[in-house]
């Protein structure tokens, strides 16, 4: 059991470290390619920090652990709202009016949550459902990019998005960070899935429960 715990913890550490390098590399590469900082902050940084969830779920699904894959996806979203947002509010309470951008994104968040839940009405997530979700993601990115061009300069989202960007780096270093981060993320995902699967078997738990709890919280650490 100690080996399984060690694999799981090592996977968590690699996911956090790999995500940090991957985010820095992705953001810097986008900046070198001329992508506006506000778009990088609102899209690329957000997507890159979700890389651990993506790779863990893909690794679990390819290993036949579909319950862990789905549990990680759903549990991570709960952790992002309940744990990440709670931590932010505890450190610095959120007061006053939210920016117009955040208000619109909150509406999208509710709509996406309701829409995704409807796909589970038949207790099946088919390939068609997966394609619909992927199309929804692309549509969301397009909406964010177009909306970012109309954001007022005094909107605090712009300042926050720019603050999240890593320091500028050379093209070689940016690509190195991007590839190294992805490789570490992939290794961390494999170790985490292997360790979590063994722990689930030892304690008589389903891979869905492990995915909803331990794996979901661990993959949310970058956020």
C-alpha positions in Angstrom: 0.0 0.0 0.0 2.9 2.3 0.7 4.0 2.0 -2.9 0.5 2.9 -4.1 0.5 6.0 -1.8 3.9 7.0 -3.1 2.8 6.7 -6.7 -0.2 8.8 -6.0 1.7 11.5 -4.2 4.4 11.5 -6.8 1.8 11.9 -9.5 0.3 14.9 -7.6 3.8 16.6 -7.3 4.6 16.0 -11.0 1.2 17.4 -12.0 1.7 20.6 -10.1 5.2 21.1 -11.3 4.5 20.1 -14.8 1.4 22.4 -15.0 3.6 25.3 -13.8 6.1 24.8 -16.6 3.4 24.0 -19.2 1.5 27.2 -18.4 4.6 29.3 -18.5 5.7 27.7 -21.8 2.2 28.0 -23.4 1.7 31.6 -22.4 5.2 32.7 -23.5 4.9 30.9 -26.8 1.6 32.6 -27.5 3.1 35.9 -26.6 6.0 35.3 -29.0 3.4 34.5 -31.7 1.8 37.9 -31.2 -1.4 36.8 -29.3 -2.7 39.8 -27.2 -2.0 39.4 -23.4 -5.7 39.7 -22.4 -6.6 36.7 -24.7 -3.6 34.7 -23.3 -4.8 35.4 -19.8 -8.5 34.6 -20.5 -8.0 31.5 -22.6 -4.5 29.9 -22.8 -3.7 30.2 -19.1 -7.1 28.9 -18.1 -6.9 25.9 -20.5 -3.3 25.1 -19.6 -4.1 24.9 -15.8 -6.7 22.3 -16.7 -4.1 20.1 -18.5 -3.8 17.8 -15.4 -7.5 17.1 -15.5 -7.4 16.4 -19.2 -4.4 14.1 -19.2 -5.5 12.2 -16.0 -9.0 11.6 -17.5 -7.5 10.5 -20.9 -5.0 8.2 -19.1 -7.8 6.7 -17.0 -10.2 6.3 -19.9 -7.5 4.5 -22.1 -6.9 2.2 -19.1 -10.5 1.3 -19.0 -11.2 3.3 -15.9 -14.1 5.4 -17.3 -15.5 5.9 -13.9 -12.3 7.6 -12.7 -12.2 9.7 -15.9 -15.7 11.0 -15.5 -15.4 11.3 -11.7 -12.2 13.4 -12.1 -13.9 15.7 -14.6 -17.0 16.3 -12.5 -15.1 16.4 -9.2 -12.5 18.8 -10.4 -15.2 21.3 -11.4 -16.8 21.0 -7.9 -13.3 21.5 -6.4 -12.6 24.5 -8.6 -15.8 26.2 -7.3 -15.9 25.0 -3.7 -12.1 24.8 -3.0 -10.4 27.3 -5.3 -13.1 30.0 -5.0 -13.4 29.5 -1.3 -9.6 29.8 -0.8 -9.5 33.0 -2.7 -12.5 34.5 -0.7 -10.9 33.5 2.6 -7.6 35.1 1.7 -9.2 38.3 0.3 -13.0 38.7 0.6 -14.6 39.6 -2.7 -16.5 42.9 -2.3 -18.3 45.3 -4.6 -19.6 44.7 -8.1 -18.0 42.1 -10.3 -16.7 43.2 -13.6 -19.0 43.0 -16.6 -16.8 40.2 -18.0 -17.1 38.1 -14.9 -20.8 38.5 -14.8 -21.2 37.3 -18.3 -18.9 34.3 -17.7 -20.9 33.4 -14.6 -24.0 33.1 -16.8 -22.1 30.9 -19.2 -20.9 28.8 -16.3 -24.5 28.1 -15.2 -25.6 27.4 -18.8 -22.7 25.0 -19.4 -23.3 23.2 -16.1 -27.0 22.7 -16.9 -26.2 21.7 -20.5 -23.6 19.1 -19.5 -25.9 17.6 -16.9 -28.6 17.1 -19.5 -26.2 14.8 -21.4 -26.2 12.4 -18.4 -30.0 12.0 -18.4 -29.8 8.7 -20.2 -26.9 7.6 -17.9 -24.6 7.4 -20.9 -21.9 9.7 -22.2 -21.6 8.7 -25.9 -19.0 9.7 -28.5 -21.7 12.1 -29.8 -22.0 13.7 -26.4 -18.2 14.1 -26.3 -18.2 15.8 -29.7 -21.0 18.1 -28.5 -19.0 19.0 -25.4 -15.9 19.6 -27.5 -17.8 21.9 -29.9 -19.1 23.8 -26.9 -15.6 24.3 -25.7 -14.5 25.7 -29.1 -17.6 27.9 -29.2 -16.7 29.2 -25.7 -13.2 30.1 -26.7 -14.5 31.9 -29.8 -16.9 33.8 -27.6 -14.2 34.8 -25.1 -11.8 36.0 -27.9 -14.5 38.1 -29.5 -15.7 39.4 -26.1 -12.1 40.3 -25.1 -12.0 42.8 -28.0 -14.9 44.7 -26.5 -13.7 44.8 -22.8 -13.4 48.3 -21.5 -9.9 49.3 -20.6 -11.0 50.0 -17.0 -12.3 46.4 -16.5 -10.2 44.8 -13.7 -10.2 41.5 -15.7 -7.6 43.0 -18.1 -5.3 43.9 -15.3 -5.7 40.5 -13.7 -5.2 38.7 -16.9 -1.9 40.5 -17.6 -0.7 39.9 -14.0 -1.2 36.1 -14.5 1.2 36.0 -17.4 4.7 34.7 -16.7 7.8 36.8 -17.4 8.9 37.1 -21.0 11.4 34.4 -22.1 13.2 33.4 -25.3 11.6 31.2 -27.9 13.9 28.3 -27.2 13.2 28.5 -23.4 9.4 28.8 -24.0 9.3 25.8 -26.3 11.5 23.8 -23.8 9.1 24.7 -20.9 6.1 23.7 -23.1 7.5 20.3 -24.0 9.0 19.6 -20.6 5.8 20.6 -18.8 3.8 18.4 -21.1 6.1 15.4 -20.6 6.1 15.8 -16.8 2.3 16.2 -16.8 1.9 13.0 -18.8 4.2 11.1 -16.5 2.4 12.5 -13.4 -1.0 11.5 -14.9 0.2 7.9 -15.5 1.6 7.5 -12.0 -1.5 9.1 -10.4 -3.9 6.8 -12.2 -1.9 3.7 -11.4 -1.6 4.6 -7.7 -5.2 5.7 -7.4 -6.5 2.5 -9.1 -4.5 0.3 -6.7 -5.7 2.3 -3.7 -9.3 1.9 -4.9 -8.9 -1.8 -5.2 -7.3 -2.2 -1.8 -10.0 -0.2 0.0 -12.9 -1.7 -2.0 -13.9 1.6 -3.6 -15.0 2.2 -7.1 -12.8 4.1 -9.5 -15.6 6.6 -9.7 -15.4 7.5 -6.0 -11.6 7.8 -6.2 -12.0 10.1 -9.2 -14.6 12.3 -7.6 -12.5 12.8 -4.4 -8.7 12.2 -4.2 -8.0 12.5 -7.9 -10.3 15.5 -8.4 -8.7 17.5 -5.6 -5.2 16.6 -6.6 -5.7 17.6 -10.3 -7.2 20.9 -9.1 -4.1 21.9 -7.2 -2.7 24.0 -10.2 -5.8 26.2 -10.1 
